[in-house]
Amino acid sequence: MSKKPAAPRQAPAIKAGLHPRNAHLHRYDFALLIAASPELASFVARNAYGDESIDFADPAAVKALNRALLIQYYGVRDWDIPPGYLCPPIPGRADYLHYLADLLADSVDGKLQTGPDIRVLDIGCGANLIYPLIGQAVYGWQFVGSEVDADALANAGRILAANPAAQAAISLRLQRQPELFFRELVHAGECFDLSMCNPPFHASLEQASAGSQRKWRNLGKQQAAGQQPVLNFGGHGGELWCEGGEEAFICRMIAESASMPTCCVWFTSLVSKAGSLPAIYRALQAAGATASHTIDMAQGQKQSRIVAWSFFTPSQQNAWRKMRQGR
Ligand code: SAH
């Protein structure tokens, strides 16, 4: 007689959907993380499954986890963000970089492109500087992080000051004109291999706070009447919303990129909402992109994607490939 399998007691050890090179495929090893960053210990407790975990609704706990992950896996010390700024989920942020590495490798016989010859522009690096920190540590790439928020940029500068290897490879630039991305920022004749961006995705402050309340409820927390939700992953106004939401933000970026077609070999952006894609594809067509890709990503239940586009002609792509093959 066949026996019905017992319901699994534990959540799966592998986090569904992450890129195979992601360092966070497996359940967090809290003993290892606490050894790397002892302050994490006070936030770790057994959850309903009997497993060690943290309270993901507690911003201090999420920050302590990030500090430990950044030391243990990326050698980044003294990472911190000012109160109220976005505290990024590290596994998902790392995924974007791994897929970008694949995008470059696909153009060079599948060979991963590592080292400081690869230059990446991170548009909106935030106070957390997360993409440059991970990308530099994992692939050795050089980064320029841009920001319109001078306070965020100052914090990014403090993180770099505590991390000499990162400081040597990452530079920061203030974009003084919030409606621009490349102009007034990229120097004449400068060419990046990649640009990347995690755009503010809500269209208004009201929408952003409704999103916060939804996340809060999903974490099983009750909100006292009249109390603003304290978001576990935080978020300062400009990190969460912009006029027209991510769709308008990315479409403006595409239009501007067409006017500086050789400043990046590949322009890319994260797209959180599938509903933003039709307008983005129309904008790419209107801009005359010579190539574009949509790269699907998943972090557990959450689906997102990267849209990548280029204005390089086939002969420019070829010249770039030959240059990379020669290295
Ligand atoms: N990269 C970080 C922060 C993303 S939030 C992360 O993934 O966690 C989006 C950021 O884009 C905000 O910090 C906002 O200030 C910045 N931003 C908005 N418009 C910008 C522009 N035109 N140029 C550069 N940064 C911009």
py3Dmol code that shows the C-alpha trace and the ligand (Angstrom):
import py3Dmol

protein = """\
ATOM      1  CA  MET A   1       0.000   0.000   0.000  1.00  0.00           C
ATOM      2  CA  SER A   2       1.420   3.351  -0.939  1.00  0.00           C
ATOM      3  CA  LYS A   3       1.949   5.686   1.939  1.00  0.00           C
ATOM      4  CA  LYS A   4       0.958   9.321   1.621  1.00  0.00           C
ATOM      5  CA  PRO A   5       4.101  11.444   1.974  1.00  0.00           C
ATOM      6  CA  ALA A   6       4.186  13.553   5.098  1.00  0.00           C
ATOM      7  CA  ALA A   7       3.752  17.281   4.541  1.00  0.00           C
ATOM      8  CA  PRO A   8       7.181  18.921   4.487  1.00  0.00           C
ATOM      9  CA  ARG A   9       7.948  20.391   7.885  1.00  0.00           C
ATOM     10  CA  GLN A  10      10.369  22.951   6.520  1.00  0.00           C
ATOM     11  CA  ALA A  11      10.370  25.507   3.769  1.00  0.00           C
ATOM     12  CA  PRO A  12      12.545  24.354   0.826  1.00  0.00           C
ATOM     13  CA  ALA A  13      16.274  24.787   1.296  1.00  0.00           C
ATOM     14  CA  ILE A  14      16.648  26.401  -2.107  1.00  0.00           C
ATOM     15  CA  LYS A  15      15.036  29.770  -2.746  1.00  0.00           C
ATOM     16  CA  ALA A  16      12.915  29.309  -5.833  1.00  0.00           C
ATOM     17  CA  GLY A  17      13.798  31.163  -8.988  1.00  0.00           C
ATOM     18  CA  LEU A  18      17.112  32.801  -8.119  1.00  0.00           C
ATOM     19  CA  HIS A  19      19.953  32.809 -10.651  1.00  0.00           C
ATOM     20  CA  PRO A  20      22.152  29.678 -10.309  1.00  0.00           C
ATOM     21  CA  ARG A  21      25.229  31.794  -9.475  1.00  0.00           C
ATOM     22  CA  ASN A  22      23.383  33.671  -6.725  1.00  0.00           C
ATOM     23  CA  ALA A  23      25.196  33.150  -3.399  1.00  0.00           C
ATOM     24  CA  HIS A  24      21.848  33.110  -1.563  1.00  0.00           C
ATOM     25  CA  LEU A  25      20.216  30.053  -3.127  1.00  0.00           C
ATOM     26  CA  HIS A  26      20.147  28.236   0.188  1.00  0.00           C
ATOM     27  CA  ARG A  27      18.589  28.940   3.515  1.00  0.00           C
ATOM     28  CA  TYR A  28      20.545  31.533   5.500  1.00  0.00           C
ATOM     29  CA  ASP A  29      23.207  29.967   7.712  1.00  0.00           C
ATOM     30  CA  PHE A  30      22.641  32.099  10.794  1.00  0.00           C
ATOM     31  CA  ALA A  31      25.573  30.616  12.730  1.00  0.00           C
ATOM     32  CA  LEU A  32      27.899  31.704   9.930  1.00  0.00           C
ATOM     33  CA  LEU A  33      26.258  35.123   9.621  1.00  0.00           C
ATOM     34  CA  ILE A  34      26.370  35.759  13.372  1.00  0.00           C
ATOM     35  CA  ALA A  35      30.050  34.792  13.414  1.00  0.00           C
ATOM     36  CA  ALA A  36      30.622  37.410  10.694  1.00  0.00           C
ATOM     37  CA  SER A  37      28.442  40.022  12.376  1.00  0.00           C
ATOM     38  CA  PRO A  38      27.654  39.306  16.070  1.00  0.00           C
ATOM     39  CA  GLU A  39      25.058  42.123  16.320  1.00  0.00           C
ATOM     40  CA  LEU A  40      22.708  39.910  14.256  1.00  0.00           C
ATOM     41  CA  ALA A  41      22.372  37.425  17.132  1.00  0.00           C
ATOM     42  CA  SER A  42      19.839  39.485  19.084  1.00  0.00           C
ATOM     43  CA  PHE A  43      17.435  39.478  16.090  1.00  0.00           C
ATOM     44  CA  VAL A  44      17.464  35.729  15.405  1.00  0.00           C
ATOM     45  CA  ALA A  45      14.746  33.483  16.859  1.00  0.00           C
ATOM     46  CA  ARG A  46      12.947  30.250  15.951  1.00  0.00           C
ATOM     47  CA  ASN A  47       9.935  30.764  13.683  1.00  0.00           C
ATOM     48  CA  ALA A  48       6.709  28.734  13.472  1.00  0.00           C
ATOM     49  CA  TYR A  49       8.548  25.997  11.492  1.00  0.00           C
ATOM     50  CA  GLY A  50      11.148  25.726  14.256  1.00  0.00           C
ATOM     51  CA  ASP A  51      13.794  27.273  11.987  1.00  0.00           C
ATOM     52  CA  GLU A  52      16.071  30.151  12.850  1.00  0.00           C
ATOM     53  CA  SER A  53      14.919  33.374  11.221  1.00  0.00           C
ATOM     54  CA  ILE A  54      14.500  37.094  11.788  1.00  0.00           C
ATOM     55  CA  ASP A  55      11.349  39.209  11.927  1.00  0.00           C
ATOM     56  CA  PHE A  56      11.259  40.589   8.375  1.00  0.00           C
ATOM     57  CA  ALA A  57       8.775  43.256   9.511  1.00  0.00           C
ATOM     58  CA  ASP A  58      11.391  44.780  11.827  1.00  0.00           C
ATOM     59  CA  PRO A  59      13.584  47.281   9.920  1.00  0.00           C
ATOM     60  CA  ALA A  60      16.396  46.963  12.486  1.00  0.00           C
ATOM     61  CA  ALA A  61      16.447  43.182  12.007  1.00  0.00           C
ATOM     62  CA  VAL A  62      16.484  43.438   8.196  1.00  0.00           C
ATOM     63  CA  LYS A  63      19.321  45.963   8.398  1.00  0.00           C
ATOM     64  CA  ALA A  64      21.329  43.695  10.720  1.00  0.00           C
ATOM     65  CA  LEU A  65      20.796  40.779   8.306  1.00  0.00           C
ATOM     66  CA  ASN A  66      21.982  42.906   5.377  1.00  0.00           C
ATOM     67  CA  ARG A  67      25.074  44.031   7.269  1.00  0.00           C
ATOM     68  CA  ALA A  68      25.935  40.401   7.985  1.00  0.00           C
ATOM     69  CA  LEU A  69      25.281  39.245   4.393  1.00  0.00           C
ATOM     70  CA  LEU A  70      27.373  42.091   2.997  1.00  0.00           C
ATOM     71  CA  ILE A  71      30.331  41.257   5.237  1.00  0.00           C
ATOM     72  CA  GLN A  72      30.106  37.489   4.798  1.00  0.00           C
ATOM     73  CA  TYR A  73      29.500  37.269   1.050  1.00  0.00           C
ATOM     74  CA  TYR A  74      30.806  40.545  -0.388  1.00  0.00           C
ATOM     75  CA  GLY A  75      33.466  41.706   2.091  1.00  0.00           C
ATOM     76  CA  VAL A  76      31.643  45.016   2.627  1.00  0.00           C
ATOM     77  CA  ARG A  77      32.191  46.438   6.123  1.00  0.00           C
ATOM     78  CA  ASP A  78      30.196  49.015   8.078  1.00  0.00           C
ATOM     79  CA  TRP A  79      27.341  49.160   5.591  1.00  0.00           C
ATOM     80  CA  ASP A  80      24.616  51.438   6.910  1.00  0.00           C
ATOM     81  CA  ILE A  81      21.734  53.565   5.653  1.00  0.00           C
ATOM     82  CA  PRO A  82      20.087  56.610   7.241  1.00  0.00           C
ATOM     83  CA  PRO A  83      16.658  56.053   8.863  1.00  0.00           C
ATOM     84  CA  GLY A  84      13.854  55.852   6.323  1.00  0.00           C
ATOM     85  CA  TYR A  85      16.000  54.880   3.322  1.00  0.00           C
ATOM     86  CA  LEU A  86      15.472  51.734   1.284  1.00  0.00           C
ATOM     87  CA  CYS A  87      16.913  48.600   2.913  1.00  0.00           C
ATOM     88  CA  PRO A  88      17.311  46.306  -0.106  1.00  0.00           C
ATOM     89  CA  PRO A  89      16.648  42.548  -0.117  1.00  0.00           C
ATOM     90  CA  ILE A  90      20.150  41.352  -1.033  1.00  0.00           C
ATOM     91  CA  PRO A  91      19.347  38.093  -2.927  1.00  0.00           C
ATOM     92  CA  GLY A  92      17.065  39.848  -5.426  1.00  0.00           C
ATOM     93  CA  ARG A  93      19.503  42.706  -5.974  1.00  0.00           C
ATOM     94  CA  ALA A  94      22.345  40.220  -6.613  1.00  0.00           C
ATOM     95  CA  ASP A  95      20.198  38.480  -9.246  1.00  0.00           C
ATOM     96  CA  TYR A  96      20.085  41.582 -11.493  1.00  0.00           C
ATOM     97  CA  LEU A  97      23.909  41.610 -11.590  1.00  0.00           C
ATOM     98  CA  HIS A  98      24.168  37.915 -12.426  1.00  0.00           C
ATOM     99  CA  TYR A  99      21.743  38.308 -15.326  1.00  0.00           C
ATOM    100  CA  LEU A 100      23.721  41.310 -16.577  1.00  0.00           C
ATOM    101  CA  ALA A 101      26.879  39.193 -16.460  1.00  0.00           C
ATOM    102  CA  ASP A 102      25.046  36.628 -18.642  1.00  0.00           C
ATOM    103  CA  LEU A 103      23.955  39.368 -21.055  1.00  0.00           C
ATOM    104  CA  LEU A 104      27.591  40.401 -21.578  1.00  0.00           C
ATOM    105  CA  ALA A 105      28.797  36.794 -21.742  1.00  0.00           C
ATOM    106  CA  ASP A 106      26.206  35.986 -24.426  1.00  0.00           C
ATOM    107  CA  SER A 107      27.953  38.482 -26.710  1.00  0.00           C
ATOM    108  CA  VAL A 108      31.415  36.983 -26.081  1.00  0.00           C
ATOM    109  CA  ASP A 109      31.067  33.215 -26.736  1.00  0.00           C
ATOM    110  CA  GLY A 110      29.498  32.666 -23.321  1.00  0.00           C
ATOM    111  CA  LYS A 111      32.638  33.825 -21.503  1.00  0.00           C
ATOM    112  CA  LEU A 112      31.933  35.670 -18.254  1.00  0.00           C
ATOM    113  CA  GLN A 113      33.360  39.175 -18.423  1.00  0.00           C
ATOM    114  CA  THR A 114      35.079  40.051 -15.173  1.00  0.00           C
ATOM    115  CA  GLY A 115      37.527  42.691 -13.992  1.00  0.00           C
ATOM    116  CA  PRO A 116      37.816  46.455 -14.036  1.00  0.00           C
ATOM    117  CA  ASP A 117      37.639  46.832 -17.836  1.00  0.00           C
ATOM    118  CA  ILE A 118      33.882  46.387 -17.561  1.00  0.00           C
ATOM    119  CA  ARG A 119      32.326  49.718 -16.639  1.00  0.00           C
ATOM    120  CA  VAL A 120      28.759  49.951 -15.372  1.00  0.00           C
ATOM    121  CA  LEU A 121      26.576  52.992 -14.760  1.00  0.00           C
ATOM    122  CA  ASP A 122      24.047  52.473 -11.925  1.00  0.00           C
ATOM    123  CA  ILE A 123      21.340  55.102 -12.339  1.00  0.00           C
ATOM    124  CA  GLY A 124      19.895  55.888  -8.911  1.00  0.00           C
ATOM    125  CA  CYS A 125      22.412  54.014  -6.753  1.00  0.00           C
ATOM    126  CA  GLY A 126      20.535  55.139  -3.630  1.00  0.00           C
ATOM    127  CA  ALA A 127      21.910  55.575  -0.119  1.00  0.00           C
ATOM    128  CA  ASN A 128      22.459  51.810  -0.036  1.00  0.00           C
ATOM    129  CA  LEU A 129      24.792  51.604  -3.086  1.00  0.00           C
ATOM    130  CA  ILE A 130      23.793  47.991  -3.325  1.00  0.00           C
ATOM    131  CA  TYR A 131      24.389  47.207  -6.997  1.00  0.00           C
ATOM    132  CA  PRO A 132      27.903  48.677  -7.226  1.00  0.00           C
ATOM    133  CA  LEU A 133      28.934  46.977  -3.961  1.00  0.00           C
ATOM    134  CA  ILE A 134      27.765  43.535  -5.067  1.00  0.00           C
ATOM    135  CA  GLY A 135      28.856  43.911  -8.710  1.00  0.00           C
ATOM    136  CA  GLN A 136      32.328  45.062  -7.744  1.00  0.00           C
ATOM    137  CA  ALA A 137      32.774  42.273  -5.185  1.00  0.00           C
ATOM    138  CA  VAL A 138      31.494  39.452  -7.405  1.00  0.00           C
ATOM    139  CA  TYR A 139      32.689  40.441 -10.885  1.00  0.00           C
ATOM    140  CA  GLY A 140      35.381  43.059 -10.199  1.00  0.00           C
ATOM    141  CA  TRP A 141      33.584  45.563 -12.450  1.00  0.00           C
ATOM    142  CA  GLN A 142      34.011  49.315 -12.141  1.00  0.00           C
ATOM    143  CA  PHE A 143      30.937  51.369 -11.373  1.00  0.00           C
ATOM    144  CA  VAL A 144      29.699  54.916 -11.529  1.00  0.00           C
ATOM    145  CA  GLY A 145      26.699  55.419  -9.229  1.00  0.00           C
ATOM    146  CA  SER A 146      24.442  58.370 -10.046  1.00  0.00           C
ATOM    147  CA  GLU A 147      21.863  59.990  -7.776  1.00  0.00           C
ATOM    148  CA  VAL A 148      19.606  63.026  -7.654  1.00  0.00           C
ATOM    149  CA  ASP A 149      19.407  62.799  -3.853  1.00  0.00           C
ATOM    150  CA  ALA A 150      22.534  64.432  -2.398  1.00  0.00           C
ATOM    151  CA  ASP A 151      21.924  62.944   1.076  1.00  0.00           C
ATOM    152  CA  ALA A 152      21.703  59.448  -0.395  1.00  0.00           C
ATOM    153  CA  LEU A 153      24.930  60.048  -2.298  1.00  0.00           C
ATOM    154  CA  ALA A 154      26.660  61.302   0.864  1.00  0.00           C
ATOM    155  CA  ASN A 155      25.750  58.062   2.608  1.00  0.00           C
ATOM    156  CA  ALA A 156      27.026  56.034  -0.348  1.00  0.00           C
ATOM    157  CA  GLY A 157      30.274  57.980   0.020  1.00  0.00           C
ATOM    158  CA  ARG A 158      30.483  57.011   3.704  1.00  0.00           C
ATOM    159  CA  ILE A 159      30.118  53.320   2.808  1.00  0.00           C
ATOM    160  CA  LEU A 160      32.936  53.649   0.273  1.00  0.00           C
ATOM    161  CA  ALA A 161      35.173  55.443   2.762  1.00  0.00           C
ATOM    162  CA  ALA A 162      34.990  52.345   4.986  1.00  0.00           C
ATOM    163  CA  ASN A 163      35.778  49.964   2.105  1.00  0.00           C
ATOM    164  CA  PRO A 164      38.993  50.803   0.230  1.00  0.00           C
ATOM    165  CA  ALA A 165      38.665  48.097  -2.471  1.00  0.00           C
ATOM    166  CA  ALA A 166      35.168  49.270  -3.330  1.00  0.00           C
ATOM    167  CA  GLN A 167      36.244  52.894  -3.171  1.00  0.00           C
ATOM    168  CA  ALA A 168      38.932  52.295  -5.775  1.00  0.00           C
ATOM    169  CA  ALA A 169      36.390  50.855  -8.227  1.00  0.00           C
ATOM    170  CA  ILE A 170      33.216  52.843  -7.564  1.00  0.00           C
ATOM    171  CA  SER A 171      32.728  56.554  -8.148  1.00  0.00           C
ATOM    172  CA  LEU A 172      29.681  58.652  -7.413  1.00  0.00           C
ATOM    173  CA  ARG A 173      28.120  61.452  -9.464  1.00  0.00           C
ATOM    174  CA  LEU A 174      25.292  63.813  -8.543  1.00  0.00           C
ATOM    175  CA  GLN A 175      22.656  64.292 -11.248  1.00  0.00           C
ATOM    176  CA  ARG A 176      21.469  67.859 -10.700  1.00  0.00           C
ATOM    177  CA  GLN A 177      18.576  67.586 -13.150  1.00  0.00           C
ATOM    178  CA  PRO A 178      16.073  64.951 -12.023  1.00  0.00           C
ATOM    179  CA  GLU A 179      14.486  64.670 -15.467  1.00  0.00           C
ATOM    180  CA  LEU A 180      17.837  63.594 -16.968  1.00  0.00           C
ATOM    181  CA  PHE A 181      19.703  60.299 -16.712  1.00  0.00           C
ATOM    182  CA  PHE A 182      22.722  60.411 -19.038  1.00  0.00           C
ATOM    183  CA  ARG A 183      23.054  64.046 -20.051  1.00  0.00           C
ATOM    184  CA  GLU A 184      24.911  66.265 -17.571  1.00  0.00           C
ATOM    185  CA  LEU A 185      26.350  63.060 -16.123  1.00  0.00           C
ATOM    186  CA  VAL A 186      28.147  60.951 -18.726  1.00  0.00           C
ATOM    187  CA  HIS A 187      31.311  62.659 -19.930  1.00  0.00           C
ATOM    188  CA  ALA A 188      31.932  63.407 -23.598  1.00  0.00           C
ATOM    189  CA  GLY A 189      33.283  60.268 -25.313  1.00  0.00           C
ATOM    190  CA  GLU A 190      32.688  58.107 -22.234  1.00  0.00           C
ATOM    191  CA  CYS A 191      31.257  54.626 -22.967  1.00  0.00           C
ATOM    192  CA  PHE A 192      29.884  52.193 -20.403  1.00  0.00           C
ATOM    193  CA  ASP A 193      29.455  48.499 -21.147  1.00  0.00           C
ATOM    194  CA  LEU A 194      26.181  48.512 -19.212  1.00  0.00           C
ATOM    195  CA  SER A 195      23.758  50.845 -17.521  1.00  0.00           C
ATOM    196  CA  MET A 196      21.407  49.520 -14.876  1.00  0.00           C
ATOM    197  CA  CYS A 197      18.557  51.005 -12.883  1.00  0.00           C
ATOM    198  CA  ASN A 198      16.024  50.058 -10.238  1.00  0.00           C
ATOM    199  CA  PRO A 199      13.463  52.797 -10.867  1.00  0.00           C
ATOM    200  CA  PRO A 200      10.997  54.228  -8.359  1.00  0.00           C
ATOM    201  CA  PHE A 201       7.925  52.198  -9.301  1.00  0.00           C
ATOM    202  CA  HIS A 202       4.897  53.868  -7.786  1.00  0.00           C
ATOM    203  CA  ALA A 203       3.136  56.740  -9.550  1.00  0.00           C
ATOM    204  CA  SER A 204       2.283  58.706  -6.396  1.00  0.00           C
ATOM    205  CA  LEU A 205       2.966  58.878  -2.679  1.00  0.00           C
ATOM    206  CA  GLU A 206      -0.559  57.527  -2.012  1.00  0.00           C
ATOM    207  CA  GLN A 207       0.124  54.501  -4.217  1.00  0.00           C
ATOM    208  CA  ALA A 208       3.478  53.940  -2.501  1.00  0.00           C
ATOM    209  CA  SER A 209       1.922  53.945   0.956  1.00  0.00           C
ATOM    210  CA  ALA A 210      -0.929  51.658  -0.189  1.00  0.00           C
ATOM    211  CA  GLY A 211       1.819  49.291  -1.384  1.00  0.00           C
ATOM    212  CA  SER A 212       3.489  49.543   2.015  1.00  0.00           C
ATOM    213  CA  GLN A 213       0.239  48.695   3.773  1.00  0.00           C
ATOM    214  CA  ARG A 214      -0.239  45.669   1.523  1.00  0.00           C
ATOM    215  CA  LYS A 215       3.267  44.375   2.294  1.00  0.00           C
ATOM    216  CA  TRP A 216       2.652  45.029   5.971  1.00  0.00           C
ATOM    217  CA  ARG A 217      -0.555  42.960   5.882  1.00  0.00           C
ATOM    218  CA  ASN A 218       1.203  40.170   3.970  1.00  0.00           C
ATOM    219  CA  LEU A 219       3.710  39.997   6.790  1.00  0.00           C
ATOM    220  CA  GLY A 220       0.746  39.387   9.105  1.00  0.00           C
ATOM    221  CA  LYS A 221       1.068  42.663  10.996  1.00  0.00           C
ATOM    222  CA  GLN A 222      -1.807  44.730  12.254  1.00  0.00           C
ATOM    223  CA  GLN A 223      -1.552  48.445  11.884  1.00  0.00           C
ATOM    224  CA  ALA A 224      -2.872  50.642  14.697  1.00  0.00           C
ATOM    225  CA  ALA A 225      -5.459  53.189  13.541  1.00  0.00           C
ATOM    226  CA  GLY A 226      -3.829  56.302  12.137  1.00  0.00           C
ATOM    227  CA  GLN A 227      -0.343  54.780  12.291  1.00  0.00           C
ATOM    228  CA  GLN A 228       1.825  54.833   9.168  1.00  0.00           C
ATOM    229  CA  PRO A 229       3.194  51.408   8.322  1.00  0.00           C
ATOM    230  CA  VAL A 230       6.853  51.030   9.171  1.00  0.00           C
ATOM    231  CA  LEU A 231       8.094  49.283   6.075  1.00  0.00           C
ATOM    232  CA  ASN A 232      10.611  46.535   6.582  1.00  0.00           C
ATOM    233  CA  PHE A 233      12.473  47.476   3.428  1.00  0.00           C
ATOM    234  CA  GLY A 234      11.932  51.190   4.103  1.00  0.00           C
ATOM    235  CA  GLY A 235      12.023  53.726   1.304  1.00  0.00           C
ATOM    236  CA  HIS A 236      12.477  57.490   1.084  1.00  0.00           C
ATOM    237  CA  GLY A 237       9.980  59.371  -1.128  1.00  0.00           C
ATOM    238  CA  GLY A 238      12.148  59.506  -4.274  1.00  0.00           C
ATOM    239  CA  GLU A 239      13.048  55.831  -3.968  1.00  0.00           C
ATOM    240  CA  LEU A 240       9.430  54.748  -4.070  1.00  0.00           C
ATOM    241  CA  TRP A 241       7.572  56.989  -6.459  1.00  0.00           C
ATOM    242  CA  CYS A 242       7.867  59.396  -9.369  1.00  0.00           C
ATOM    243  CA  GLU A 243       5.343  61.101 -11.632  1.00  0.00           C
ATOM    244  CA  GLY A 244       3.895  58.373 -13.868  1.00  0.00           C
ATOM    245  CA  GLY A 245       5.602  55.517 -11.964  1.00  0.00           C
ATOM    246  CA  GLU A 246       8.219  53.153 -13.391  1.00  0.00           C
ATOM    247  CA  GLU A 247       6.581  53.117 -16.812  1.00  0.00           C
ATOM    248  CA  ALA A 248       7.041  56.868 -17.354  1.00  0.00           C
ATOM    249  CA  PHE A 249      10.506  56.810 -15.745  1.00  0.00           C
ATOM    250  CA  ILE A 250      11.800  54.027 -18.025  1.00  0.00           C
ATOM    251  CA  CYS A 251      10.151  55.466 -21.152  1.00  0.00           C
ATOM    252  CA  ARG A 252      11.912  58.806 -20.466  1.00  0.00           C
ATOM    253  CA  MET A 253      15.168  56.925 -19.993  1.00  0.00           C
ATOM    254  CA  ILE A 254      14.718  55.113 -23.306  1.00  0.00           C
ATOM    255  CA  ALA A 255      13.965  58.350 -25.153  1.00  0.00           C
ATOM    256  CA  GLU A 256      17.027  60.051 -23.692  1.00  0.00           C
ATOM    257  CA  SER A 257      19.269  57.052 -24.365  1.00  0.00           C
ATOM    258  CA  ALA A 258      18.455  57.367 -28.084  1.00  0.00           C
ATOM    259  CA  SER A 259      20.028  60.812 -28.049  1.00  0.00           C
ATOM    260  CA  MET A 260      23.266  59.358 -26.568  1.00  0.00           C
ATOM    261  CA  PRO A 261      23.253  55.985 -28.326  1.00  0.00           C
ATOM    262  CA  THR A 262      26.937  55.162 -27.823  1.00  0.00           C
ATOM    263  CA  CYS A 263      27.270  56.074 -24.144  1.00  0.00           C
ATOM    264  CA  CYS A 264      26.348  52.470 -23.210  1.00  0.00           C
ATOM    265  CA  VAL A 265      26.701  49.218 -25.140  1.00  0.00           C
ATOM    266  CA  TRP A 266      23.629  47.910 -23.299  1.00  0.00           C
ATOM    267  CA  PHE A 267      21.120  50.079 -21.467  1.00  0.00           C
ATOM    268  CA  THR A 268      19.034  48.138 -18.944  1.00  0.00           C
ATOM    269  CA  SER A 269      16.341  48.669 -16.334  1.00  0.00           C
ATOM    270  CA  LEU A 270      14.466  46.550 -13.852  1.00  0.00           C
ATOM    271  CA  VAL A 271      10.733  46.428 -14.591  1.00  0.00           C
ATOM    272  CA  SER A 272       8.613  45.462 -11.583  1.00  0.00           C
ATOM    273  CA  LYS A 273       5.209  45.462 -13.232  1.00  0.00           C
ATOM    274  CA  ALA A 274       4.446  43.340 -16.296  1.00  0.00           C
ATOM    275  CA  GLY A 275       1.814  45.971 -17.109  1.00  0.00           C
ATOM    276  CA  SER A 276       4.601  48.496 -17.812  1.00  0.00           C
ATOM    277  CA  LEU A 277       6.000  46.389 -20.673  1.00  0.00           C
ATOM    278  CA  PRO A 278       3.723  47.408 -23.598  1.00  0.00           C
ATOM    279  CA  ALA A 279       4.573  51.108 -23.171  1.00  0.00           C
ATOM    280  CA  ILE A 280       8.268  50.241 -22.778  1.00  0.00           C
ATOM    281  CA  TYR A 281       8.254  48.183 -25.994  1.00  0.00           C
ATOM    282  CA  ARG A 282       6.526  51.039 -27.841  1.00  0.00           C
ATOM    283  CA  ALA A 283       9.167  53.455 -26.525  1.00  0.00           C
ATOM    284  CA  LEU A 284      11.967  51.125 -27.697  1.00  0.00           C
ATOM    285  CA  GLN A 285      10.476  50.947 -31.151  1.00  0.00           C
ATOM    286  CA  ALA A 286       9.999  54.712 -31.331  1.00  0.00           C
ATOM    287  CA  ALA A 287      13.605  55.209 -30.171  1.00  0.00           C
ATOM    288  CA  GLY A 288      14.955  52.881 -32.889  1.00  0.00           C
ATOM    289  CA  ALA A 289      16.770  50.407 -30.616  1.00  0.00           C
ATOM    290  CA  THR A 290      18.757  47.927 -32.730  1.00  0.00           C
ATOM    291  CA  ALA A 291      18.390  45.131 -30.170  1.00  0.00           C
ATOM    292  CA  SER A 292      16.300  44.495 -27.081  1.00  0.00           C
ATOM    293  CA  HIS A 293      15.780  41.650 -24.645  1.00  0.00           C
ATOM    294  CA  THR A 294      13.437  40.938 -21.760  1.00  0.00           C
ATOM    295  CA  ILE A 295      15.063  38.783 -19.106  1.00  0.00           C
ATOM    296  CA  ASP A 296      12.670  37.194 -16.620  1.00  0.00           C
ATOM    297  CA  MET A 297      13.597  36.966 -12.959  1.00  0.00           C
ATOM    298  CA  ALA A 298      11.838  35.423  -9.981  1.00  0.00           C
ATOM    299  CA  GLN A 299      12.476  35.703  -6.280  1.00  0.00           C
ATOM    300  CA  GLY A 300      10.125  33.254  -4.619  1.00  0.00           C
ATOM    301  CA  GLN A 301       6.603  34.380  -5.550  1.00  0.00           C
ATOM    302  CA  LYS A 302       7.768  37.733  -6.891  1.00  0.00           C
ATOM    303  CA  GLN A 303       8.200  37.948 -10.650  1.00  0.00           C
ATOM    304  CA  SER A 304      10.178  40.782 -12.200  1.00  0.00           C
ATOM    305  CA  ARG A 305      12.231  41.296 -15.306  1.00  0.00           C
ATOM    306  CA  ILE A 306      15.072  43.268 -16.825  1.00  0.00           C
ATOM    307  CA  VAL A 307      14.599  45.073 -20.115  1.00  0.00           C
ATOM    308  CA  ALA A 308      17.864  45.586 -22.023  1.00  0.00           C
ATOM    309  CA  TRP A 309      18.292  47.603 -25.214  1.00  0.00           C
ATOM    310  CA  SER A 310      21.101  48.775 -27.451  1.00  0.00           C
ATOM    311  CA  PHE A 311      21.662  51.182 -30.313  1.00  0.00           C
ATOM    312  CA  PHE A 312      24.912  49.563 -31.402  1.00  0.00           C
ATOM    313  CA  THR A 313      24.919  48.593 -35.059  1.00  0.00           C
ATOM    314  CA  PRO A 314      25.986  45.030 -35.912  1.00  0.00           C
ATOM    315  CA  SER A 315      29.469  46.299 -36.841  1.00  0.00           C
ATOM    316  CA  GLN A 316      29.789  48.227 -33.553  1.00  0.00           C
ATOM    317  CA  GLN A 317      28.652  45.094 -31.661  1.00  0.00           C
ATOM    318  CA  ASN A 318      31.269  43.103 -33.559  1.00  0.00           C
ATOM    319  CA  ALA A 319      34.017  45.568 -32.746  1.00  0.00           C
ATOM    320  CA  TRP A 320      33.040  45.417 -29.062  1.00  0.00           C
ATOM    321  CA  ARG A 321      33.016  41.585 -29.143  1.00  0.00           C
ATOM    322  CA  LYS A 322      36.482  41.452 -30.785  1.00  0.00           C
ATOM    323  CA  MET A 323      37.819  43.878 -28.204  1.00  0.00           C
ATOM    324  CA  ARG A 324      36.448  41.699 -25.367  1.00  0.00           C
ATOM    325  CA  GLN A 325      37.647  38.452 -26.970  1.00  0.00           C
ATOM    326  CA  GLY A 326      41.126  39.898 -27.121  1.00  0.00           C
ATOM    327  CA  ARG A 327      41.256  40.312 -23.336  1.00  0.00           C
TER     328      ARG A 327
END
"""
ligand_1 = """\
26
SAH
N 19.547 51.293 -6.430
C 18.944 51.379 -5.133
C 17.949 52.546 -5.013
C 16.811 52.473 -6.010
S 15.528 53.668 -5.663
C 18.245 50.064 -4.823
O 18.057 49.245 -5.735
O 17.869 49.826 -3.673
C 15.630 54.730 -7.097
C 16.646 55.839 -6.931
O 16.699 56.591 -8.138
C 16.300 56.856 -5.832
O 17.345 56.874 -4.899
C 16.158 58.190 -6.560
O 16.644 59.282 -5.809
C 17.010 57.934 -7.797
N 16.709 58.755 -8.976
C 15.517 59.238 -9.379
N 15.659 59.935 -10.531
C 16.979 59.873 -10.880
C 17.753 60.370 -11.975
N 17.200 61.105 -12.935
N 19.090 60.123 -11.996
C 19.666 59.392 -10.992
N 18.968 58.888 -9.951
C 17.652 59.113 -9.882
"""
view = py3Dmol.view(width=600, height=400)
view.addModel(protein, "pdb")
view.setStyle({"model": 0}, {"cartoon": {"style": "trace"}})
view.addModel(ligand_1, "xyz")
view.setStyle({"model": 1}, {"stick": {}})
view.zoomTo()
view.show()
